[in-house]
């Protein structure tokens, strides 16, 4: 086992251990992937102010996200097909998050179902991400299932009414479970660890959907159903309907524009996530970290602002916090850990991010995450809100 010190180490190991179509699904963006790359690279241009002779004892990264205590301002983002990165991946990710003291968010398009994750974590609260489908009866039942599973927040994704084109998925013939083509079989033969894990679980399809929708009993009928179900007519009236139907904490994911942020406030949501879907939807959109200050400046006093996209270190978390994000989300960083080493890898990813966050905060002269602001950043290196 190599010595693992960074998220990049986990990514390299995951690439070796996860079948190509699923690794590429996680590690890709739409079209030219310019926004996907910018999400990460735009963090690098932001520089930190080093401070010295400051008492660094008794440090704390603990805070709250939508009123929930968290060990650090980080949640695991909802990611589709997580259970194809590693057998029972969503359950393993939720267990690691529970032990670490941060929220886990389950995707509608997960392999393990809402009920699987609840049972696998002993009924521990987690968050559930909802896609709006044309089948409103199914949406209502999904919401009811999330309530029954003790989910403590609903994350409504607004930026996937239609699908952006991801070239790698088309070239790889992405499917769950993978279709038995010659290229797929040859690639799977080089991933024995992954294959043994999959042989040991019964969870190979979309657990929240198969068996819960009339006429969708297998993967063949599922693909036909999903192609017709994502609702391009989604609007703010639907958001208000979902908030009322859910009745609990509501987080809106996919906000990149100030005007949309103001509409999110008016909808009555508890928080919004500045996000471009990890660069997987509109290629050429602004990176999340560059969009963040504008939205914090416009609505940060009226709604809790979170951000997602490009976070590969605890330093990235600290920079986002300095620019006004009350919470951040990790998708790929989590998936790299999961694909590399299962639950142990997720825990390792969280430990890496936490240690980097803790040490960097101290080097910048702070011992409590609650006191961090843009004063830790070098002027002229970070994005600012337009005057």
DOMI-895279 format. One record per atom (N, C-alpha, C): x, y, z. Coordinates in steps of 0.02 Angstrom, whole numbers, plus 50000, padded with zeros to 5 digits. Atoms other than C-alpha are relative to their C-alpha. Example, Ala and Ser with C-alpha at 12.3 -4.5 7.8 and 13.67 -1.06 7.14 Angstrom:
500454994150000/506154977550390/500455006050000/499584994149997/506844994750357/499615005550037/
This chain:
500424994050000/500005000050000/500445006250000/499604993950002/500755016849950/499825004650058/500154994949950/500895030950076/499555005249968/500494995450028/499365041850046/499995006450041/499974993549965/499545060250089/499545005249971/500424995050034/498405069349966/499414996749966/500575002550040/496755067649874/500254997549933/499715002350063/497805065949716/500254992950005/499785006949990/498585050049787/499414995249996/500615004250003/496825043049809/499734999649929/500245000050070/496355048149632/500404995049958/499565004450039/497845038849558/499834992750017/500165006949980/497405023149658/499314998049975/500675001550025/495565024249611/500014998549926/499965001150072/496015025349427/500254993049984/499755006850009/496945008849445/499484994750017/500445005249971/495554999949538/499285000249975/500704999450022/493915006349462/499964999049925/500095000850073/493295000749289/499985006749964/499924993750036/493625013949157/499365003949994/500614996250012/491815018449121/499765003650063/500234996949939/491465022149304/500505005150027/499504994949982/493105030949341/499915006249957/500094994350045/492845041849187/499355003850013/500644996749982/491045045249239/500115005150056/499864995549944/491695052849401/500485005549981/499444995450012/493235061249331/499945003149930/500094996950066/492525070849183/499505005850005/500474994550006/491565086349130/499674999749932/500344999850064/490485091248984/500435003449947/499694997050059/491105095948810/500765000750008/499274999349997/492875103448822/500284999350070/499815000749930/492905101449012/500345006350028/499664994049977/493475119549032/499755002250070/500274998049935/492305123149179/500224994950053/499765005349954/492765106449260/500715001650023/499314998549982/494605111449255/500055006650039/499984993549966/494265129549308/499784999550073/500235000949931/493335123749464/500594998750046/499425001849960/494965116549527/500555005249995/499424995650010/496265128249451/499895007050029/500124993249974/495415144449507/500135000550075/499814999949929/495715139449688/500755001550007/499274999649993/497585138749654/500265007249996/499784993150007/497715157149607/499875004250062/500144996449938/497035162449777/500564998650050/499425000749955/498495165549896/499815001750072/500144999349928/498515164750086/500515004650033/499554995849960/499255176850212/500264995950060/499705003649944/500455168050330/500115004750059/499904996149939/500445174550509/500424995950049/499565003449954/501685170550648/499905002750071/500034998249929/501875171450838/499285000850024/500695000349978/500035167550860/499904993450039/500135006049961/499485155250994/499564995249959/500365004750043/498955139950894/499684994350039/500305005349958/498285129551040/499245000049994/500745000649994/496495123251058/499635002049937/500334998450064/496025123950874/499354996249991/500645003350014/494265119850815/499765001649929/500304999150066/493545117150642/499254998850002/500715001549992/491815113250711/499575006149986/500474994550015/490345123650649/499314996949989/500675002650016/488555121550587/499855001249926/500294999250066/487735118950418/499254998950007/500744999849991/485855122950415/499804997850070/500185001449930/485845121750604/500244993450027/499745006549978/486675104650611/500745000750017/499304999949981/488315102550704/500414995749953/499555003750044/489745097250590/500715000850024/499314999949976/491555092850629/500445004849961/499674995050043/492115104150486/499485002149948/500524997650048/491165114450355/500034996449933/499965004450059/491125099950233/499444994950004/500485005450006/489745088350174/500194995849940/499905004150059/489845073650055/499445001549950/500484997950051/489005079149893/499624994049973/500365005450034/487665068849805/500344998349935/499685002250061/488485058549668/499634993949973/500345005750030/487585046849548/500474994149989/499625006250015/488155028849521/500564998750051/499475000949951/489185029349681/500144992750015/499925007149987/488885010849709/500324996249943/499615003250054/489765007349544/500755001850006/499294998749986/491385015249606/500294994650046/499825005349953/491425002149743/499354996950023/500625003449979/490154989149797/499725003250063/500354996949943/488864996649917/500295006850018/499634993849989/489745013349896/499645005250041/500374994949963/488355024349963/499974998350074/500025002149930/488215014250123/500675001450033/499334999049972/490095014850149/500155007550010/499904992849994/490155033650117/499615002950058/500424997549946/488725036850238/500284998050068/499705002349936/489575026450373/500615004250018/499404996049987/491205035950354/499825007150021/500224993349983/490295052650360/499725000250071/500295000449932/489335047350516/500555000050053/499465000549951/490935042550607/500405006450005/499604993950001/491805058650555/499615006050026/500414994549975/490345069750603/499845005349949/500214995350053/489885077550435/499394997049964/500585002650035/488315076050327/500194995949938/499955003850062/488155063050189/499375001349960/500584998750043/487015067050041/499924994449950/500145005450046/486225052749945/499665002649937/500294998050063/485835055249761/499374996149983/500575003750028/484175050849681/500254994349957/499735005050046/485235041349553/500544995750032/499535004349964/486125030849684/499874992749983/500085007350009/486415012149673/499674997150063/500335002049937/485995009049857/499405004750011/500614996149991/484245014849901/500015004150065/500094996249937/483685027150035/499964995250059/500105004949946/483165012150140/500644996250015/499365003549991/484845003350112/500465004350044/499544995649964/485825018450176/499765000950072/500264999349932/484675020750326/500154993850042/499865006349964/484845002450375/500754999250012/499275000949995/486725002750343/500335004650049/499724995349951/486985017350462/499615000050066/500385000449937/485795011950600/499495005550009/500514994749997/484505025150556/500285006950012/499694993449990/485755039550570/499745004949947/500254995250049/485105055550487/500505001349944/499584997950057/485775059650313/499575004549957/500374995550045/485285071650175/499844996249936/500215003350063/484365066550017/499945005249945/500024995550058/484595074749847/499454997749952/500585001550042/483065075749736/500075003049930/500094997550069/482915077149547/499255000449988/500714999350015/481245083349484/499844996249936/500235004150056/480405070649371/499295002249980/500684998550022/478825072549269/499494996050039/500445004349961/478065058349370/499965002850071/500064996749935/477495068849519/499814995150056/500185005049950/476765053749608/500634996650026/499375003049980/478495045849609/500395004850045/499644995049960/479255062149676/499705000350071/500324999849934/477975062649817/500194994050042/499815006049963/478375044749864/500745000050020/499294999349982/480245048349859/500085004450062/499974995549943/479995062849978/499764996550063/500265003749943/478955051850093/500504994750024/499495005049981/480305038350090/500585003450035/499464996349967/481615051350135/499805002050071/500254998449932/480545056950283/500034993850044/500025006249962/480315039050339/500704997650019/499315002249987/482205036150330/500375004950045/499694995349953/482525050750450/500485004849966/499584995050034/483315061950318/499885006950031/500074993649964/483665078850398/500025006049954/500034994550048/483775089350239/499874997249931/500125001850070/483195088750060/500415004849957/499594996050045/484425094849927/499694999549930/500354999950064/483475099849770/500475002649946/499544998050054/484575100249614/499605003349944/500364996050049/484025113749492/500335000249931/499634999050063/485345112449354/500064993749958/499975006050041/484945095549279/499304998549971/500645001150034/483285098049190/500124996349935/499775003750059/484195092249034/500734998250012/499335002549988/485835082849023/500525003349955/499434997950040/487475090648968/500334993949970/499685005750033/488485079748850/500714999150027/499335001849975/489975070948927/500284994749952/499755004150055/491005063648786/500254993250023/499715006349976/491875050348891/499454994750013/500545004849987/490215042548944/499744996949936/500235002650064/489665040948763/500504995049971/499485004350028/491315033348709/500074993450039/499935006049958/491335021148856/499364995750001/500635003749997/489515015848832/499764999050071/500165000449928/489145019849014/499324996950012/500635003049978/487805008949094/500124996750068/499965003349935/487425001449264/499474994650004/499315002450002/487794987249272/500295000649929/499694999150066/489064988149129/499774994749949/500215004650053/488544980448963/500604995649981/499465004750013/489564964948917/500305000549929/499644999550064/490514971748766/500714997450010/499325002649995/492244965148726/500465004850037/499574995149968/493094981348778/499865000550075/500204999749929/492114981748942/500254993950037/499785006249967/492484963548983/500765000050010/499274999849995/494344965848948/500225004850056/499834995249948/494394981149061/499824997350069/500215002749935/493424972549201/500484994550024/499535005349982/494674958149196/500625002850035/499424996949968/496014970349253/499825003250068/500234997049937/494964975749405/499724994650047/500265005649960/494814959749511/499725002150067/500234997749934/494614969049676/499285002849993/500674997250012/493114978649606/499504994549986/500455005450019/492364962949529/499804995750058/500175004149942/492454952849689/499515003650046/500474996249959/491594966849782/499304999949971/500665000050033/490184967349655/499664993250004/500285006749993/489964948549665/499694999050070/500225000849932/489684950549851/499415004450019/500584995949985/488234962849838/499454998849948/500575000650046/486494962149761/499825006749970/500184993250021/486484980849729/500395002049938/499664998550064/486884983849545/499605004949957/500424995450039/485464995149484/499845006250040/500184993949965/484685011749533/499474998450053/500425002649947/483965006849701/499415004250018/500574995749982/482835021949725/499444999749948/500484999850055/481945018849560/499744993149981/500215006750021/481925000549507/499574996850055/500465002949952/480434992249590/499545005050033/500414994849970/479705008849644/499595003949949/500374996750053/479025014549476/499654994749959/500385004850039/477655005449382/500314999249931/499725001450066/478384997049229/500765000249997/499265000049998/480204999149284/500224994650048/499805005749959/480774982349346/500724997849986/499315001950016/482504981249266/500355005949968/499604994450026/483904991849194/499795002049929/500224998450068/483224990749017/499425004950001/500584995649997/481554998549061/500175006550037/499814994049964/482425010849179/500285005349953/499694995050044/483465019149043/499485003449956/500554997150040/481905021748938/499605004950041/500404995849955/480995029149088/500375006550015/499634994049981/482385041149141/500095004849941/499924995750059/482615047548963/499405004549991/500624996150008/480825053748970/499815004050062/500264997549937/480715058749153/500315006550026/499724993649976/481935073049189/499585005649971/500514995250019/480795088049183/500305006749978/499744993650024/481365102449070/499555005950017/500474994749982/479845112249129/500075002250073/499894998249931/480525113849308/500025007650009/500014992749988/480165131249380/499945001450075/500004998249929/480105140849544/499354998150034/500625002549970/478305135749571/500084992850024/499865006949978/478895117649579/500425000050064/499594999649940/480195122649708/499575001350061/500444998449944/478855130149819/499554994150018/500405005949987/477775114649798/500404994750037/499575005149968/479215103249847/500165002150072/499874997749932/479645114049998/499414998650046/500605001149959/477855112950060/499894992550011/500105007349995/477755094150024/500514996850048/499475002749958/479405090950113/499925002250073/500134997449934/479115102350262/500615000850045/499404999449959/480915101550325/500515004649968/499474995850026/482585109550287/500094998749925/499945000650073/482775113150100/500615003949977/499404997150029/484415116550009/499944999849925/500054999750073/484425122249827/500704999749969/499345001150029/485905115949725/500005002049925/499934998350070/486505123249560/499945007449986/500064992850008/486465142149589/500685002949980/499384996950024/487785151749488/499925007549986/500154993250020/486925168349454/499665003850057/500294996049946/486465182549572/499245000449995/500734999650007/484705184049500/499674993650024/500285006449976/484395165549531/500084999350076/499905000149927/485115167449707/499445003950035/500544996049971/483815180949743/499334996249996/500615004150006/482435169549678/500014994250050/499935005449951/483115155749791/499805002550069/500204997049937/482915167349940/499245000750004/500724999050001/481135171449889/499614993550005/500355006549998/480715152849876/499934997450071/500045002249930/480975151050063/500474994350017/499515005349986/482415138550051/500445002050059/499574998849942/483575136850200/500725001449981/499324998950023/485195136850100/500024999049925/499895001350071/485845137249923/500724997849991/499335002350016/487365128949846/500225003249935/499704997450060/488415138849724/500354994149965/499775006150032/488745124949599/499865000149925/500125001050072/488955121549413/500004992649983/500065007250008/488695102849436/500694996949984/499335002750010/490565099749442/500265000849929/499804999150070/490765106449265/499714994849954/500295005550038/489645092549201/499385002149960/500594997750037/488245103349130/500195005449949/499834994650047/488615120449052/500755001149998/499294998750009/490405120148991/500095007349979/499904992950013/491085137948986/499695004350054/500274996249943/490155143049145/500575001950047/499504997749952/491095152349281/500134994650053/499855004749946/491985141949413/499605001950062/500404998849940/491055140149578/500345004950047/499654995549953/492395148949681/500005007249975/500044993150026/492345164149565/499295002750005/500704997749994/490445164849570/499805001350072/500194999849929/490395163149760/499965007150029/500034993549967/490835181049816/499425004449978/500564996150026/489505189049703/499354998050035/500625002649971/488145177949775/499985001350076/499974998449929/488725179949956/499845007350012/500114992849992/488735198849934/499265001849989/500704998350017/486975198849859/499504997250049/500525003349960/486055186649973/500254996950064/499715003649943/487245180350108/499725001950068/500314998049936/486355190150245/499304997250008/500705002449998/484675182150201/499934992449993/500045007250009/485095164050162/500714997150010/499345003249990/486495151850206/500284998049932/499695001450065/487685150750058/500544994650008/499515005450003/488655134550025/500325000049930/499715000550068/489785130149877/500274992949988/499755006550020/490315114749782/500345000749933/499644999950064/491545111649640/500735001550007/499284999050003/493415109149632/500374999150065/499665000649936/493785105849815/500404993550004/499555005849998/495295094249826/500455000350062/499574999449941/496055099949991/499655004050054/500254995949945/495735107650160/500145007349989/499874993050017/496535123550094/499445002849957/500564997850041/495145124549964/499395001550044/500564999049953/493855122750104/500095006750036/499864993949963/494695136850201/499905006249956/500074994350046/494755148350048/499255001449987/500724999150012/492895145350014/499675003150062/500264997249937/492515148850197/500175007450006/499784993149997/493525164950188/499595004549954/500404996150048/492485170550039/499254999650013/500704999549978/490855167950132/499594993650000/500385006350001/490345149650109/499944997350071/500115003049934/489575142750269/500134992549999/499865007250006/489835125150203/500244998549930/499755002350065/490685115850060/499824992749991/500185007050016/490385099249972/500574996849960/499515003850038/491575085949909/499664994349963/500275005550042/491055074649764/500574995649977/499455004150027/492595068749670/500494998050054/499535001849946/493725069449823/499754994050039/500315005749966/492505057549907/500024993749956/500015005850045/492355046249754/500694997049990/499325002650007/494235044749733/500184995650061/499875004049940/494375038649913/499614993550000/500425005950003/492925026649891/500264995049950/499765004550052/493585019449729/500674997050017/499335002449982/495335017749800/499974994650054/499965004549942/494955009149966/499344999250037/500635001049966/493095008450004/499905004950058/500144995749943/492535015250172/500655002950030/499364997749974/494345016450231/500265005949958/499784994650044/494725027350080/499615006450010/500414994149986/493275039050116/500245003450065/499744997449936/493885040950295/500675003449989/499354997150014/495635044250229/499925006849966/500134993650035/494975057950112/499785005350050/500254995249951/494065066250257/500575002150048/499434998549956/495615065050368/500495004849966/499544995750037/496705072850233/499735007249998/500304993450006/495505087350206/499985003550068/500044997049934/495265090150392/500685002450025/499334998249977/497125090250431/500265006249962/499784994150040/497495102450288/499625006250022/500414994349977/496065113650346/500245002550067/499794998349933/496625113350527/500685003650001/499334997150000/498465116850493/500035006749963/499994993850038/498165130150361/499675005750038/500344995049958/496945139250474/500485002850052/499524997849948/498295139750609/500555004349970/499474996250033/499645145750489/499765007049980/500294993450018/498465159950440/499805004050061/500104996149939/498325165250622/499334999150035/500655001249969/496645157750671/499984993250035/500085006449965/496165144150795/499274997649999/500715001950003/494285143850763/499735001749931/500254999150068/493435141650594/499495005749997/500514994849999/492085153950648/500295007149992/499704993350006/493315168550647/500335001249932/499664999450065/493995165250471/499595004549953/500314995850051/493605178650342/500515001549946/499554998750056/494405185950185/500655003350021/499374997449974/495745193750296/500574995149997/499465005050005/496705177350280/500274999549928/499815000450070/496845179950091/500415006049979/499574994650024/498145190150000/499605004449951/500394995650044/497285205449922/500264999849928/499835000150070/497245205349734/500044993049970/499955006950026/497295186249721/499334996450001/500655003649994/495475182049758/499445004049965/500564996650034/493845185849666/499595004150050/500414995749957/492775199949736/499345001449965/500664998350028/490965204849713/500055006449959/500004994050042/490625217549576/499715005850039/500254994049963/490375235349642/499285001749980/
